[in-house]
Amino acid sequence: MSGEYPLERIRNIGFIAHIDAGKTTTTERILFYTGRIHRMGEVDEGTAVTDWMPQEKERGISITAAAVTCYWRNHQINIVDTPGHIDFTAEVQRSLRILDGGVVIFDAVNGVEPQSETVWRQADLYRVPRICFVNKMDRVGADFWRVIDMIRERLKANPVAVQMPIGAEDSFTGVVDLIEFKAIVYRDELGINPDVLPVPEDLAEEAQVRRETLLEKIAETDDELMVKYLEGEAITPEELKRALRKAVISGKLVPVLCGAALRNKGIQPLLDAIVDYLPSPLDLPPVRGVNPGTGLEEIRYPRPEEPLAALVFKIHSDPYVGRLVYLRVYSGVLRSNRRVLNATRNRKERIDRLLRMHANKREEISELRAGDIGAALGPKQTFTGETICSEEHPIILESISFPEPVVSVAIEPKTQADQDRMTEALQRLAEEDPTFRVKVDEQTGQTIISGMGELHLELSLIHI
């Protein structure tokens, strides 16, 4: 698949949210509607594609960030489904560092929750353009407009509704698209062929008022549109989408959509919004780094003909294929069976094989090009946050910073014979997870492990 889609038709996005907002369910629906899977799995049943670990199936929560690729409207969408639980904040942090855009999912009843604020701040830190999806509109107490107010007040953002719900709770049947001014109504259970209808008469007046607000907010960000708007000229949906896309990429506006992922409503318009409003690698500033030889700043543009520069964002030990090095290629082309330079450590590494990941399934490919996200087999001494580049043009990209662990416990093996095995397993865990630390207490001789919370440590110990 690599190289099949030009850069302007690639979207590297992540789903981020508070725990239980519906990220994994939304990802599952997206994979279904884009044809990547032919039967939708459920988080509660442990059948979701991106919750593939036994512990995730058992608890119904995401623990690791899972990468999947799908295709919509002739665009390639690389999705990272991140965990919502605070204990796994490192997974969100490392994902946001390498993504171009984000979809922030909110529960229509609970709105902005504590972890929503944390992930929003992390997205601000990495200046990630984002859109919002208000999920669970079918729940009792769902209130779309209240959630938008909370986004404005608690996240200090500038949200703008590009849709309006048709009904709420049990009567939620679809949405009004305020840009195209049409109704999208879901009648069948799978939501594959929604009806596109004129706006219902009982909603027409409110929809017109909401559309006027949308027009005004978009026009404020674009001088040409502002002139048209003030002179009362007609503004086409294409002009609105173009201006809104620019406003999203520059961080001036955050479009808000709604739906009910579990009931298969509102997912296709969300896919359209990902393609229409979130940036391609070409829409963002080129990546900057430091030449380790001269100490001077250098720039890499997202083009295949540029020298190779890639950032490692995750290490994972796969029981079948071995040590997987997840990376994002920012410039140039990374090919299998080649030598590269780990500029952070000034070590040469060999790339044996390259894989495009589909959660825990793998598709072997010959190269990863600028803008691609994938995994490499081969590098033995490369870790999270390090830069892989061409030997002739060394560069070190900005690394990933992680929070310090907050909880520590002492552990010991059941028998002395298990000591070496335990030490090796703990070392491997510390390699994979930058927020997991291991040390031996000099006074007591005990092995102390530290992490982000009790759940984090409990699940880490299951791996030993």
C-alpha positions in Angstrom: 0.0 0.0 0.0 2.9 2.3 0.7 3.3 5.1 -1.8 -0.1 4.4 -3.3 -1.7 7.5 -1.8 -0.1 11.0 -2.3 0.7 12.9 0.9 -2.2 15.3 0.6 -4.5 12.2 0.8 -3.0 10.8 4.0 -4.4 11.5 7.5 -2.5 10.5 10.6 -5.1 10.9 13.4 -5.7 9.7 16.9 -8.9 9.2 19.0 -8.4 10.7 22.5 -10.9 11.0 25.4 -11.8 10.2 29.0 -12.2 6.5 29.8 -15.6 5.1 28.5 -16.4 7.9 26.1 -16.5 5.4 23.3 -13.1 5.7 21.4 -12.7 2.0 20.7 -16.4 1.5 19.7 -16.0 4.5 17.3 -12.8 3.0 15.9 -14.6 -0.3 15.4 -17.5 1.4 13.4 -15.0 3.3 11.3 -13.2 0.0 10.4 -16.6 -1.5 9.5 -17.8 1.4 7.3 -14.4 1.6 5.5 -14.5 -2.1 4.7 -11.5 -3.1 6.9 -13.7 -5.5 8.9 -16.9 -7.2 7.9 -18.4 -7.7 11.4 -18.4 -5.1 14.2 -16.9 -6.2 17.4 -18.0 -4.9 20.8 -15.8 -3.7 23.7 -18.1 -5.3 26.3 -17.9 -8.6 24.5 -14.1 -8.4 24.2 -14.3 -8.6 20.4 -13.1 -5.2 19.4 -10.2 -5.2 16.9 -8.1 -2.6 18.8 -8.7 -4.1 22.2 -6.7 -7.2 21.4 -4.8 -7.9 24.6 -6.4 -10.5 27.0 -6.4 -7.9 29.8 -8.2 -5.4 27.6 -10.9 -8.0 26.6 -11.3 -9.0 30.3 -11.7 -5.4 31.6 -13.3 -3.7 28.7 -10.8 -0.9 28.6 -7.9 0.1 26.3 -4.5 -0.3 27.8 -2.2 0.2 24.8 -2.5 2.6 21.8 -3.4 0.4 18.8 -2.6 1.5 15.2 -4.9 0.7 12.3 -5.1 1.8 8.7 -8.3 2.3 6.7 -9.4 4.0 3.5 -12.2 6.5 2.9 -13.1 8.7 -0.1 -9.8 7.7 -1.8 -7.8 8.8 1.3 -5.6 6.7 3.6 -6.4 7.2 7.3 -3.9 5.9 9.8 -5.7 5.8 13.2 -4.2 5.4 16.7 -6.9 4.4 19.3 -5.5 5.6 22.6 -6.4 4.5 26.2 -8.6 6.8 28.3 -7.4 5.7 31.7 -5.0 8.1 33.5 -2.7 5.2 34.4 -1.8 4.8 30.6 -1.3 8.5 29.9 2.1 7.7 28.3 0.3 5.9 25.5 -1.6 9.1 24.7 1.4 11.3 25.1 3.6 9.3 22.7 0.7 9.0 20.2 0.0 12.8 20.1 3.7 13.5 19.5 3.6 11.8 16.1 0.0 12.5 15.0 -1.1 15.3 12.6 -4.7 15.6 13.9 -7.0 14.3 16.7 -10.6 13.4 17.2 -11.6 14.2 20.8 -14.6 12.1 21.8 -17.0 13.3 24.6 -19.8 11.5 26.3 -23.1 13.4 25.5 -24.2 13.1 29.1 -21.0 13.7 31.1 -19.4 16.2 28.7 -15.9 17.3 29.6 -14.5 14.9 32.2 -11.1 15.1 34.1 -9.2 13.0 31.6 -10.7 15.0 28.7 -9.0 18.0 30.2 -5.7 16.1 30.5 -5.7 14.9 26.9 -6.8 18.3 25.6 -3.8 19.9 27.4 -1.5 17.3 25.9 -2.9 18.0 22.4 -2.4 21.7 23.0 1.2 21.0 24.0 1.9 19.3 20.7 -0.3 21.8 18.8 -2.4 19.0 17.3 -5.4 20.3 15.2 -8.6 18.5 16.3 -12.3 18.0 15.8 -14.8 16.9 18.4 -17.3 14.0 18.3 -20.1 14.1 20.9 -20.9 10.4 21.3 -23.7 8.5 23.1 -26.5 10.9 21.9 -28.9 8.0 22.5 -28.2 8.0 26.3 -30.7 9.4 28.8 -29.6 12.9 29.7 -27.7 13.5 26.4 -27.3 17.2 25.7 -25.3 18.2 22.7 -25.4 22.0 23.3 -24.4 21.6 26.9 -21.3 19.7 25.9 -20.3 22.5 23.5 -20.6 25.0 26.3 -18.4 22.9 28.5 -15.8 22.6 25.7 -15.8 26.4 25.5 -15.7 27.1 29.2 -13.5 24.3 30.6 -11.1 23.7 27.7 -10.9 27.4 26.7 -11.5 26.3 23.1 -13.5 27.8 20.3 -16.0 25.1 19.3 -18.4 25.4 16.4 -21.3 23.0 15.7 -21.2 21.8 12.1 -24.1 19.5 12.9 -27.3 19.6 14.9 -28.8 16.4 16.4 -32.3 15.3 15.3 -33.8 14.3 18.5 -32.0 13.0 21.6 -32.0 10.0 23.9 -34.4 7.3 22.6 -35.6 9.6 19.8 -32.1 10.3 18.4 -32.4 9.4 14.7 -29.7 11.4 12.9 -28.1 14.8 12.3 -28.7 18.0 10.4 -25.5 18.9 8.4 -25.4 22.7 8.9 -22.8 23.3 6.1 -24.8 21.4 3.3 -28.1 22.2 5.1 -29.5 18.6 4.8 -30.7 16.0 7.2 -29.0 12.6 7.5 -31.4 10.1 9.0 -30.5 6.5 10.1 -33.3 4.0 9.7 -31.6 0.6 9.4 -29.8 -1.0 12.4 -26.4 -1.2 10.8 -26.5 2.4 9.6 -24.9 1.6 6.2 -27.3 3.6 4.0 -28.6 6.6 5.8 -31.3 8.7 4.1 -30.3 12.1 3.0 -33.4 14.4 3.3 -34.4 18.0 3.4 -34.2 19.5 6.9 -37.4 18.6 8.8 -39.9 21.5 9.0 -40.0 21.5 12.8 -36.2 22.0 13.0 -35.8 24.3 10.0 -36.0 27.5 12.0 -33.5 26.5 14.7 -31.2 24.9 12.0 -31.2 28.3 10.1 -30.2 30.1 13.3 -27.4 27.6 14.1 -26.2 27.8 10.5 -26.0 31.6 10.7 -23.8 31.2 13.8 -21.6 28.7 12.0 -21.2 31.1 9.0 -20.3 34.0 11.3 -17.7 32.0 13.2 -16.0 30.7 10.0 -16.2 34.1 8.3 -14.4 35.7 11.3 -11.3 33.5 10.4 -11.2 34.3 6.7 -11.1 37.9 5.2 -12.5 37.0 1.8 -15.5 35.2 3.4 -16.0 38.0 5.8 -16.4 40.5 2.9 -18.9 38.1 1.2 -20.8 37.6 4.5 -21.1 41.3 5.3 -22.2 42.1 1.7 -24.9 39.3 2.0 -23.5 37.3 -0.9 -24.1 33.5 -1.0 -21.3 31.4 0.4 -21.1 27.9 -1.1 -20.5 24.8 1.1 -17.2 24.2 -0.6 -16.0 27.7 0.4 -17.2 27.1 4.0 -15.3 23.7 4.1 -12.1 25.2 2.7 -12.2 28.1 5.2 -13.1 25.8 8.1 -10.2 23.5 7.2 -7.7 26.4 7.4 -9.2 27.5 10.7 -8.9 24.0 12.2 -5.3 23.6 11.0 -4.3 27.0 12.5 -6.1 26.1 15.8 -8.7 28.9 15.5 -11.8 26.7 15.4 -12.8 23.2 16.6 -15.7 21.7 14.6 -18.1 19.6 16.7 -20.1 16.6 15.4 -22.4 14.2 17.1 -23.6 10.6 16.9 -24.1 7.3 18.7 -21.3 4.9 17.8 -22.9 1.9 19.5 -26.1 2.5 17.6 -24.2 3.0 14.3 -25.3 6.6 13.9 -23.1 9.5 12.8 -20.0 7.7 11.8 -19.9 8.3 8.0 -20.1 12.1 8.5 -17.3 11.8 11.1 -15.2 10.1 8.4 -16.0 12.9 6.0 -15.0 15.5 8.6 -11.6 13.7 9.2 -10.9 13.9 5.4 -12.3 17.5 5.0 -10.9 19.3 8.1 -7.9 17.4 9.6 -4.5 18.1 8.1 -2.4 16.0 5.8 1.4 15.9 6.6 1.8 18.6 3.9 -0.5 21.0 5.8 1.7 21.2 8.9 5.1 23.0 9.3 8.1 20.9 8.4 9.8 19.0 11.2 12.8 20.6 12.9 15.8 18.8 14.4 19.4 19.3 15.4 22.4 18.1 13.4 24.4 16.1 16.0 27.7 17.0 14.3 27.3 20.8 14.0 24.7 21.4 16.8 22.8 23.6 14.2 19.0 23.3 13.6 18.0 21.6 10.4 14.6 21.2 8.7 13.1 18.2 7.0 10.2 18.6 4.6 7.6 15.7 4.3 8.9 14.6 0.9 10.2 11.2 -0.2 13.2 12.7 -1.9 14.4 14.4 1.3 16.9 12.6 3.6 15.3 10.0 5.9 14.1 11.2 9.3 11.8 9.1 11.5 10.9 9.2 15.2 10.4 6.0 17.3 7.3 6.4 19.5 6.8 2.9 20.9 8.7 -0.4 21.5 6.6 -3.6 21.8 7.8 -7.2 22.3 5.6 -9.4 20.1 5.5 -13.1 21.1 5.5 -14.2 17.4 7.9 -11.8 15.5 10.0 -10.3 18.3 10.9 -6.7 19.1 8.7 -4.3 17.2 9.9 -0.7 16.8 6.9 1.6 16.0 7.9 4.8 14.1 6.6 7.8 12.2 8.5 8.7 9.0 8.7 12.5 8.7 10.9 12.7 5.5 12.5 10.4 3.0 11.9 6.7 2.6 12.7 3.9 5.1 13.3 0.6 3.3 13.6 -3.0 4.5 17.0 -4.8 4.5 18.9 -1.5 4.9 21.2 0.0 7.4 20.2 3.3 9.1 21.6 5.5 11.8 20.1 5.9 15.3 21.3 9.5 15.6 20.3 9.8 19.3 22.8 7.1 20.3 25.1 7.4 17.2 24.7 3.7 16.5 24.1 1.9 13.2 21.0 -0.3 13.1 19.7 -2.7 10.5 16.0 -2.7 9.4 15.2 -6.3 8.5 11.5 -6.0 7.8 8.8 -3.3 7.7 5.2 -3.8 8.8 2.0 -1.9 8.6 0.1 -2.7 11.8 -3.6 -3.5 12.0 -3.9 -3.7 15.8 -2.1 -7.0 16.5 -2.2 -8.2 12.9 0.6 -7.4 10.5 1.0 -6.7 6.8 4.5 -6.8 5.5 5.6 -3.9 3.2 8.8 -3.0 1.5 9.0 0.7 2.5 7.6 3.4 4.7 7.5 6.8 3.0 7.3 10.4 4.4 4.0 10.7 6.3 3.7 6.9 7.0 3.3 5.2 10.4 4.5 1.6 10.7 6.7 -0.8 12.6 10.2 -2.1 12.0 11.9 -5.4 12.9 15.6 -5.5 13.4 16.8 -2.6 15.6 18.1 -3.9 18.9 19.3 -0.8 20.6 16.7 1.8 19.6 14.2 3.1 22.2 11.2 5.4 22.5 11.8 9.0 21.5 14.9 8.3 19.5 15.6 9.3 15.9 16.3 7.0 13.0 17.8 8.8 9.9 20.2 8.3 7.0 23.8 7.9 7.8 24.8 10.7 5.4 22.4 13.3 6.8 22.2 12.8 10.6 19.5 14.7 12.5 18.0 14.4 16.0 14.3 15.2 16.3 12.7 16.5 19.4 12.2 13.5 21.8 9.0 12.7 23.8 8.8 13.8 27.4 6.9 11.5 29.9 5.5 12.2 33.4 7.4 10.8 36.4 5.9 7.6 38.1 3.8 8.3 41.1 3.3 4.9 42.8 6.0 2.4 43.9 5.8 -1.2 45.2 8.3 -3.8 46.2 8.1 -7.2 44.5 10.0 -10.5 44.9 10.0 -13.8 42.9 8.3 -16.9 44.4 11.6 -18.8 44.2 15.2 -17.8 43.9 15.2 -19.7 40.5 12.7 -17.1 39.2 15.0 -14.2 40.0 16.8 -14.0 36.7 13.6 -14.5 34.7 11.9 -11.7 36.7 14.8 -9.3 36.2 14.8 -9.9 32.5 11.0 -9.4 32.2 11.1 -6.2 34.2 13.9 -4.9 32.0 11.8 -5.6 28.9 8.8 -3.8 30.4 10.9 -0.8 31.3 12.1 -0.7 27.7 8.5 -0.8 26.3 6.9 1.6 28.8 8.8 4.9 29.6 6.6 5.5 32.7 7.5 2.1 34.2 10.7 2.1 36.3 12.7 -0.6 38.0 15.4 -0.2 40.7 17.0 -2.3 43.5 16.8 -0.7 47.0 20.4 -0.5 48.2 19.5 -0.9 51.9 16.9 -3.7 51.7 18.0 -5.4 48.4 14.3 -5.4 47.3 13.3 -4.8 43.7 11.1 -1.7 43.5 8.8 -1.0 40.5 7.2 2.4 39.9 4.4 3.4 37.6 1.4 5.8 37.0 -1.0 4.0 39.3 -2.1 0.7 40.9 -3.8 -0.5 37.7 -0.7 0.3 35.7 1.5 -1.8 38.0 -1.0 -4.6 38.4 -1.3 -5.0 34.6 2.5 -4.7 34.1 3.0 -7.6 36.6 0.7 -9.8 34.6 3.2 -9.6 31.7 6.0 -11.2 33.8 
